[in-house]
Amino acid sequence: MKWANLDTLAVDTVVPAGYRYEQLSRDDIVVLSEKIRSWYPDISVGAAQGFLKPSFYEDRVYLAGESEKDLIVYVCKKAGAIVSMAALERDPQNATIQGRLAVVSPLHRRSGIARFGPFIIDQQARAMGIAMAYNRVSLKHLYAQRLVESAGFELVGILPASDMEAVAPGIVKHVPEALYAKVYAATSKMFTPKDECMSESTRQLWHQLFGPGKRT
């Protein structure tokens, strides 16, 4: 399982003119971490706080021209300056991929460059033969929910306290997230649980989400 080269994917179909996405290079690590801190200081706590630390990228991220790792980061540049980023992580053991973080500079949030996030997850999933892609999206912001829904991801649940963020200056709370998924595995390779193996509430939800004629 290898990451597809960005140049082989139809990136131009979702990235507006004047912007360019590229794989993060070692030279851009410090600048990116500083920009994320200024764009999205709320993640100074919680699961995404590593993206504020240069050492996180050096240890965990597959950097351009270096050895492959399971976490990859793309940066969007305009006139040579970083204006957005998107990170995704694969799990080769169970053939899944997830969106880890996507942040856009406040000055460019109406440009359309955020569409790259769900696009690249979908493209990499197809290129690597992934079984399922998923995103956890904060319920603090409506736009991200609509973005992943428009890209064909289906809501499969809500996690009531799955992360922590600063919700106001000096105030940190547990934040609910919507769980979105898109399945690529063939139906013949999917295990379908028997009704007797599920509790009544689980069975009702399963059939509501994945019953006959429904496919995430």
C-alpha positions as CSV (number, residue, x, y, z in Angstrom):
1,M,0.0,0.0,0.0
2,K,1.6,3.2,-1.2
3,W,0.4,6.8,-1.2
4,A,-0.5,8.0,-4.7
5,N,1.6,10.8,-6.0
6,L,-0.3,14.1,-6.0
7,D,0.6,14.8,-9.6
8,T,-1.3,11.6,-10.7
9,L,-4.6,12.8,-9.2
10,A,-7.0,15.3,-10.7
11,V,-6.3,18.0,-8.2
12,D,-7.0,20.8,-10.7
13,T,-10.7,19.8,-10.7
14,V,-11.2,21.0,-7.2
15,V,-8.4,23.6,-6.6
16,P,-9.2,27.2,-7.8
17,A,-6.8,29.0,-10.1
18,G,-3.9,30.7,-8.4
19,Y,-3.7,28.0,-5.6
20,R,-1.5,24.9,-5.5
21,Y,-1.5,22.0,-3.2
22,E,1.7,20.1,-2.5
23,Q,3.0,17.5,-0.1
24,L,4.6,19.0,3.0
25,S,8.4,19.3,2.8
26,R,10.8,19.5,5.7
27,D,11.6,23.1,5.0
28,D,7.9,24.2,5.6
29,I,7.4,22.4,8.9
30,V,8.1,25.4,11.2
31,V,6.1,27.9,9.1
32,L,3.1,25.5,8.9
33,S,3.0,24.8,12.6
34,E,3.1,28.6,13.4
35,K,0.3,29.3,10.8
36,I,-2.0,26.6,12.3
37,R,-1.5,28.1,15.7
38,S,-2.6,31.5,14.5
39,W,-5.5,30.1,12.3
40,Y,-6.9,27.7,14.8
41,P,-5.6,28.2,18.4
42,D,-8.5,26.2,19.7
43,I,-6.6,23.0,19.1
44,S,-3.8,23.8,21.6
45,V,-5.5,21.1,23.6
46,G,-7.0,17.8,22.4
47,A,-6.2,15.3,19.7
48,A,-4.9,17.7,17.1
49,Q,-2.5,19.6,19.3
50,G,0.5,17.7,17.8
51,F,0.0,19.7,14.6
52,L,1.3,22.8,16.5
53,K,4.7,21.2,17.2
54,P,7.5,20.8,14.6
55,S,8.7,17.6,16.3
56,F,5.3,16.0,15.5
57,Y,5.9,16.4,11.8
58,E,9.5,15.3,12.0
59,D,8.5,12.1,13.8
60,R,5.1,11.2,12.4
61,V,4.6,12.7,8.9
62,Y,5.5,11.4,5.5
63,L,7.5,14.4,4.1
64,A,8.1,15.1,0.5
65,G,11.1,13.1,-0.9
66,E,11.5,11.1,2.3
67,S,10.4,7.6,3.6
68,E,6.7,6.8,3.5
69,K,4.8,7.0,6.8
70,D,1.1,6.5,7.4
71,L,0.3,10.2,8.1
72,I,0.6,12.6,5.2
73,V,0.1,16.4,5.1
74,Y,-0.6,18.6,2.1
75,V,-0.2,22.4,2.1
76,C,-1.9,24.8,-0.2
77,K,0.2,27.8,-1.4
78,K,-0.7,31.0,-3.1
79,A,2.1,33.3,-4.3
80,G,4.5,31.0,-2.4
81,A,2.7,31.5,1.0
82,I,1.0,28.6,2.8
83,V,-2.7,29.4,3.1
84,S,-4.2,26.0,4.0
85,M,-3.4,22.4,5.0
86,A,-5.0,19.0,5.0
87,A,-3.8,15.9,6.9
88,L,-4.9,12.3,6.4
89,E,-3.8,9.0,8.0
90,R,-4.1,5.5,6.7
91,D,-4.2,2.3,8.7
92,P,-2.8,-0.5,6.5
93,Q,-3.8,-3.2,9.0
94,N,-7.5,-2.7,8.4
95,A,-7.4,-0.8,5.1
96,T,-9.0,2.4,6.4
97,I,-8.1,6.1,6.0
98,Q,-9.2,9.1,8.0
99,G,-9.1,12.8,7.7
100,R,-7.0,14.1,10.7
101,L,-7.1,17.8,10.3
102,A,-7.9,20.5,7.7
103,V,-7.4,24.2,8.3
104,V,-7.7,27.2,6.0
105,S,-6.4,30.7,6.6
106,P,-9.3,33.0,7.6
107,L,-8.4,35.2,4.6
108,H,-9.0,32.3,2.2
109,R,-12.0,30.6,3.7
110,R,-14.4,31.6,0.8
111,S,-12.0,30.6,-1.9
112,G,-13.1,27.0,-2.4
113,I,-9.7,25.5,-1.5
114,A,-11.3,23.5,1.5
115,R,-12.8,21.1,-1.1
116,F,-9.4,19.5,-1.4
117,G,-9.7,17.8,2.0
118,P,-12.5,15.3,1.2
119,F,-11.3,15.1,-2.4
120,I,-7.8,13.9,-1.5
121,I,-9.2,11.4,1.1
122,D,-11.4,9.9,-1.6
123,Q,-8.7,9.8,-4.2
124,Q,-6.1,8.2,-2.0
125,A,-8.7,5.7,-0.8
126,R,-9.4,4.6,-4.3
127,A,-5.7,4.6,-5.3
128,M,-4.7,2.4,-2.4
129,G,-7.7,0.0,-2.4
130,I,-8.9,1.3,0.9
131,A,-12.1,-0.4,2.4
132,M,-13.4,2.7,4.2
133,A,-12.7,6.4,4.6
134,Y,-14.0,8.4,7.5
135,N,-14.0,11.9,9.0
136,R,-14.7,13.2,12.5
137,V,-16.1,16.7,12.1
138,S,-16.6,19.1,15.0
139,L,-20.1,20.3,15.7
140,K,-18.7,23.8,16.4
141,H,-18.7,24.6,12.7
142,L,-21.5,23.9,10.2
143,Y,-19.4,24.4,7.1
144,A,-17.2,21.4,7.5
145,Q,-20.3,19.1,7.9
146,R,-21.7,20.4,4.6
147,L,-18.4,20.0,2.9
148,V,-17.9,16.3,3.6
149,E,-21.6,15.6,2.9
150,S,-21.3,17.2,-0.5
151,A,-18.3,14.9,-1.2
152,G,-20.4,11.8,-0.7
153,F,-19.6,11.0,2.9
154,E,-22.6,9.8,5.0
155,L,-23.3,10.6,8.6
156,V,-23.1,7.3,10.6
157,G,-23.1,8.6,14.1
158,I,-22.3,11.4,16.6
159,L,-19.6,11.1,19.2
160,P,-20.7,13.3,22.2
161,A,-17.3,13.9,23.8
162,S,-14.6,12.7,21.3
163,D,-12.2,15.6,21.5
164,M,-11.3,18.6,23.5
165,E,-11.0,22.2,22.3
166,A,-10.8,25.7,23.7
167,V,-14.4,27.0,23.1
168,A,-13.6,30.5,24.5
169,P,-10.5,32.3,25.9
170,G,-9.4,30.2,28.9
171,I,-12.3,27.7,28.6
172,V,-11.7,24.1,27.5
173,K,-14.5,21.7,27.0
174,H,-15.2,18.2,25.5
175,V,-16.5,18.8,22.0
176,P,-19.0,16.6,20.1
177,E,-18.1,15.4,16.6
178,A,-20.1,14.0,13.7
179,L,-18.8,10.8,12.3
180,Y,-18.9,10.5,8.5
181,A,-17.9,7.5,6.4
182,K,-17.6,6.3,2.8
183,V,-17.3,2.6,2.0
184,Y,-15.3,1.4,-1.0
185,A,-15.1,-2.4,-0.2
186,A,-17.2,-4.7,-2.3
187,T,-20.4,-5.8,-0.7
188,S,-19.2,-9.4,-1.0
189,K,-16.3,-8.6,1.3
190,M,-18.5,-6.9,3.9
191,F,-19.7,-8.9,7.0
192,T,-23.3,-8.4,7.8
193,P,-24.2,-9.0,11.5
194,K,-27.2,-11.2,12.3
195,D,-30.1,-9.5,14.1
196,E,-29.7,-11.9,17.0
197,C,-26.1,-10.6,17.5
198,M,-27.3,-7.1,18.1
199,S,-29.2,-5.4,20.9
200,E,-32.6,-3.9,20.0
201,S,-31.2,-0.4,19.9
202,T,-28.2,-1.4,17.9
203,R,-30.3,-3.4,15.5
204,Q,-32.7,-0.5,14.9
205,L,-29.8,1.9,14.1
206,W,-28.0,-0.7,11.9
207,H,-31.1,-1.1,9.7
208,Q,-31.7,2.6,9.6
209,L,-28.2,3.3,8.4
210,F,-27.3,0.1,6.4
211,G,-30.5,-1.7,5.7
212,P,-31.6,-3.0,2.3
213,G,-31.0,-0.4,-0.5
214,K,-28.6,1.6,1.7
215,R,-24.9,1.8,1.2
216,T,-22.5,4.2,2.9
